[in-house]
Amino acid sequence: MFFDNAERAAPLLGLALTHRAGAPMCGIPHYCIDTYLARIVRAGMRAALAETIETRPGPGALPRREITRVIGYDGTDLWDCRGRVIATVPRNTESAESLDSRRE
């Protein structure tokens, strides 16, 4: 993660905030991504995962990346980037009212 995302996520996830070329950044170990995604969703945020899709970029070029997964929570369902529901969470009155007011 970089810039504002890194500054916001680092303390929330217990990650070290570092800098490269003056840009704040933090990283999540790939082998425990699900643990960190759960923390992000519990905090009411969404996460977009980008993967490198190009094996050999041109000289001096950055490898091309694409968003392959988006995880979020709308108050009732945990969903992915294709709109598929991953899990349904029991609704309480407060979250139901919040969700209903956003739909109007």
VOROGU-402147 format. One record per atom (N, C-alpha, C, O): residue number from 0; x, y, z; atom name. Coordinates in pm, whole numbers. Atoms other than C-alpha are relative to their C-alpha. Layout:
<sites>
NUM,X,Y,Z,CA
...
</sites>
This chain:
<sites>
0,84,-117,0,N
0,0,0,0,CA
0,89,124,0,C
0,201,122,51,O
1,-78,-122,10,N
1,115,351,-68,CA
1,-82,121,43,C
1,-204,117,47,O
2,56,-131,-30,N
2,48,710,37,CA
2,-106,-6,112,C
2,-81,-68,216,O
3,102,-8,-105,N
3,-277,775,232,CA
3,-48,-137,45,C
3,-75,-158,163,O
4,43,135,-37,N
4,-378,409,219,CA
4,97,-63,99,C
4,55,-127,195,O
5,-101,56,-90,N
5,-52,307,384,CA
5,-5,68,136,C
5,4,1,239,O
6,5,-73,-127,N
6,-76,578,649,CA
6,-122,-37,82,C
6,-116,-40,205,O
7,122,39,-72,N
7,-430,473,737,CA
7,5,-147,44,C
7,-38,-180,154,O
8,4,144,-26,N
8,-378,95,722,CA
8,109,-48,96,C
8,86,-140,175,O
9,-112,49,-82,N
9,-40,59,896,CA
9,-36,-10,149,C
9,-16,-117,207,O
10,33,15,-142,N
10,-161,139,1250,CA
10,-118,-95,23,C
10,-121,-166,124,O
11,116,86,-12,N
11,-491,-42,1195,CA
11,39,-149,-4,C
11,-16,-231,69,O
12,-40,139,21,N
12,-316,-361,1083,CA
12,125,-40,77,C
12,166,-156,73,O
13,-122,31,-75,N
13,-10,-337,1305,CA
13,120,-21,-91,C
13,207,-103,-61,O
14,-110,11,95,N
14,225,-296,1009,CA
14,97,116,16,C
14,59,224,63,O
15,-100,-107,-4,N
15,545,-96,991,CA
15,-23,93,-119,C
15,-36,47,-232,O
16,11,-100,106,N
16,508,226,793,CA
16,140,42,-38,C
16,216,92,45,O
17,-132,-37,49,N
17,816,283,580,CA
17,-17,102,-112,C
17,-129,143,-144,O
18,3,-96,110,N
18,906,523,299,CA
18,96,-43,-109,C
18,203,-97,-81,O
19,-89,20,114,N
19,1052,483,-47,CA
19,-14,124,-89,C
19,-123,158,-132,O
20,-1,-123,80,N
20,1150,794,-241,CA
20,-100,101,53,C
20,-166,171,-24,O
21,89,-96,-63,N
21,949,998,8,CA
21,-146,-42,5,C
21,-229,31,59,O
22,138,46,2,N
22,632,794,-45,CA
22,-24,-99,114,C
22,46,-200,123,O
23,29,96,-107,N
23,482,626,264,CA
23,-54,-130,-59,C
23,-131,-129,-155,O
24,45,130,50,N
24,425,253,215,CA
24,2,-104,111,C
24,77,-90,208,O
25,-3,115,-89,N
25,349,-69,401,CA
25,-47,-121,-82,C
25,-116,-107,-182,O
26,34,120,75,N
26,308,-426,290,CA
26,-59,-108,88,C
26,-33,-114,208,O
27,62,113,-68,N
27,107,-731,384,CA
27,65,-127,-54,C
27,72,-146,-176,O
28,-56,127,49,N
28,275,-1073,369,CA
28,-107,-81,-75,C
28,-217,-100,-23,O
29,99,69,83,N
29,101,-1269,92,CA
29,-54,-126,63,C
29,-168,-165,36,O
30,43,127,-58,N
30,82,-1588,297,CA
30,-104,15,110,C
30,-162,-85,153,O
31,104,-19,-102,N
31,-151,-1433,557,CA
31,-98,111,-40,C
31,-150,182,46,O
32,86,-106,51,N
32,-359,-1202,337,CA
32,-142,-8,57,C
32,-203,95,84,O
33,137,13,-49,N
33,-691,-1344,461,CA
33,-17,58,140,C
33,-122,117,170,O
34,5,-58,-135,N
34,-613,-1243,820,CA
34,-10,152,-8,C
34,-90,213,62,O
35,1,-146,13,N
35,-541,-885,714,CA
35,-126,49,-69,C
35,-178,155,-33,O
36,125,-39,65,N
36,-844,-872,482,CA
36,-114,3,101,C
36,-198,93,99,O
37,105,4,-103,N
37,-1066,-971,774,CA
37,8,123,89,C
37,-96,180,124,O
38,-16,-121,-83,N
38,-923,-685,983,CA
38,-48,125,-74,C
38,-113,211,-16,O
39,41,-115,81,N
39,-980,-437,700,CA
39,-152,7,-9,C
39,-211,113,9,O
40,146,4,13,N
40,-1341,-547,650,CA
40,-66,31,134,C
40,-166,103,138,O
41,56,-28,-132,N
41,-1410,-543,1026,CA
41,7,149,34,C
41,-76,200,109,O
42,-15,-143,-24,N
42,-1289,-182,1028,CA
42,-92,83,-90,C
42,-90,206,-83,O
43,95,-70,85,N
43,-1556,-96,769,CA
43,59,52,-130,C
43,0,138,-195,O
44,-64,-44,123,N
44,-1317,-51,478,CA
44,-8,-110,-105,C
44,-45,-223,-75,O
45,-9,97,109,N
45,-1281,-224,141,CA
45,145,-16,-38,C
45,228,71,-11,O
46,-137,25,44,N
46,-969,-377,-4,CA
46,-2,-43,-146,C
46,-85,-124,-187,O
47,-18,41,139,N
47,-861,-407,-367,CA
47,137,-64,-10,C
47,237,-6,33,O
48,-126,70,15,N
48,-592,-661,-448,CA
48,43,4,-145,C
48,-33,-30,-235,O
49,-55,-6,135,N
49,-372,-609,-749,CA
49,111,-103,-12,C
49,192,-121,79,O
50,-103,99,25,N
50,-155,-877,-900,CA
50,79,38,-124,C
50,26,99,-217,O
51,-84,-22,116,N
51,136,-852,-1139,CA
51,-42,-98,-108,C
51,-47,-219,-83,O
52,47,88,106,N
52,16,-989,-1472,CA
52,99,-7,-116,C
52,77,-78,-214,O
53,-100,-5,106,N
53,323,-919,-1681,CA
53,131,-54,56,C
53,180,-4,157,O
54,-120,61,-55,N
54,630,-1134,-1633,CA
54,128,76,-35,C
54,221,81,46,O
55,-123,-70,41,N
55,885,-929,-1825,CA
55,-33,135,-63,C
55,-53,145,-184,O
56,26,-132,59,N
56,820,-558,-1864,CA
56,124,49,-76,C
56,233,-6,-60,O
57,-113,-56,74,N
57,1038,-353,-2095,CA
57,103,60,94,C
57,75,78,212,O
58,-107,-57,-83,N
58,1366,-205,-1970,CA
58,-46,129,68,C
58,-97,220,3,O
59,35,-119,-76,N
59,1305,49,-1696,CA
59,-149,18,25,C
59,-190,117,87,O
60,146,-12,-18,N
60,929,-15,-1699,CA
60,-45,-80,121,C
60,16,-180,159,O
61,60,74,-111,N
61,716,-123,-1408,CA
61,-89,-111,-58,C
61,-151,-92,-162,O
62,88,106,50,N
62,533,-454,-1448,CA
62,-146,43,10,C
62,-186,112,104,O
63,141,-34,2,N
63,166,-420,-1537,CA
63,-75,-77,109,C
63,-49,-196,129,O
64,80,62,-105,N
64,-80,-492,-1255,CA
64,-147,25,-28,C
64,-184,126,-88,O
65,145,-16,12,N
65,-454,-544,-1251,CA
65,-66,-37,131,C
65,-17,-123,204,O
66,76,36,-119,N
66,-707,-551,-972,CA
66,-70,-132,-28,C
66,-146,-145,-124,O
67,56,133,19,N
67,-807,-913,-934,CA
67,-104,-36,104,C
67,-178,-133,87,O
68,92,34,-108,N
68,-1011,-906,-616,CA
68,-32,126,80,C
68,59,202,116,O
69,43,-108,-87,N
69,-1213,-651,-420,CA
69,-87,-64,107,C
69,-179,-140,77,O
70,76,55,-111,N
70,-1347,-739,-78,CA
70,-64,117,76,C
70,3,216,104,O
71,68,-104,-75,N
71,-1606,-530,106,CA
71,-117,-55,76,C
71,-155,-171,59,O
72,114,39,-83,N
72,-1895,-541,348,CA
72,-102,112,-5,C
72,-68,227,22,O
73,102,-103,14,N
73,-2224,-357,295,CA
73,-98,6,117,C
73,-200,74,108,O
74,90,1,-114,N
74,-2383,-421,634,CA
74,-78,-129,11,C
74,-131,-161,118,O
75,71,128,-4,N
75,-2541,-753,539,CA
75,81,-113,-62,C
75,74,-226,-15,O
76,-72,104,72,N
76,-2313,-940,301,CA
76,147,37,-18,C
76,182,154,-34,O
77,-140,-15,37,N
77,-1943,-989,249,CA
77,7,-41,-146,C
77,-34,-152,-181,O
78,4,26,142,N
78,-1890,-968,-127,CA
78,137,17,-64,C
78,227,77,-6,O
79,-125,-15,73,N
79,-1614,-990,-383,CA
79,-22,90,-121,C
79,-132,144,-141,O
80,6,-97,109,N
80,-1538,-786,-695,CA
80,-97,-38,-112,C
80,-133,48,-192,O
81,96,40,102,N
81,-1772,-987,-916,CA
81,-143,8,51,C
81,-237,-36,-15,O
82,132,-13,-58,N
82,-2063,-909,-686,CA
82,-52,-128,63,C
82,-169,-136,102,O
83,41,126,-62,N
83,-2071,-1263,-550,CA
83,6,15,152,C
83,101,70,206,O
84,3,-4,-146,N
84,-2170,-1295,-187,CA
84,88,-113,53,C
84,71,-229,16,O
85,-90,98,-60,N
85,-1898,-1469,12,CA
85,-63,-55,127,C
85,-55,-175,153,O
86,66,41,-124,N
86,-2091,-1478,341,CA
86,-110,99,33,C
86,-97,218,7,O
87,108,-86,-46,N
87,-2417,-1343,476,CA
87,11,15,150,C
87,28,-83,223,O
88,-15,-31,-142,N
88,-2399,-1173,813,CA
88,-138,37,54,C
88,-208,116,-9,O
89,132,-37,-56,N
89,-2708,-1153,1039,CA
89,-12,151,16,C
89,81,217,64,O
90,22,-145,-9,N
90,-2855,-804,1026,CA
90,-49,37,139,C
90,-132,-32,198,O
91,57,-58,-121,N
91,-2909,-600,1336,CA
91,-73,127,-40,C
91,-58,172,-154,O
92,83,-115,33,N
92,-3141,-301,1350,CA
92,81,117,-52,C
92,43,182,-150,O
93,-81,-116,39,N
93,-2865,-41,1324,CA
93,54,-16,-141,C
93,44,77,-221,O
94,-57,17,134,N
94,-2696,-191,1016,CA
94,-110,-3,-105,C
94,-89,44,-217,O
95,111,2,95,N
95,-3034,-251,849,CA
95,-46,141,-32,C
95,-71,173,-148,O
96,41,-138,23,N
96,-3132,113,894,CA
96,104,73,-83,C
96,68,151,-172,O
97,-108,-64,74,N
97,-2793,227,765,CA
97,-4,-41,-146,C
97,9,44,-234,O
98,4,50,136,N
98,-2818,8,457,CA
98,-122,53,-73,C
98,-111,96,-188,O
99,121,-48,64,N
99,-3177,108,384,CA
99,9,148,-35,C
99,-39,189,-141,O
100,-11,-143,28,N
100,-3094,481,407,CA
100,92,26,-118,C
100,74,125,-188,O
101,-91,-18,113,N
101,-2811,438,153,CA
101,-68,-35,-132,C
101,-29,16,-236,O
102,68,44,124,N
102,-3047,275,-99,CA
102,-100,104,-49,C
102,-137,102,-167,O
103,103,-98,41,N
103,-3295,566,-103,CA
103,54,109,-85,C
103,-21,198,-127,O
</sites>
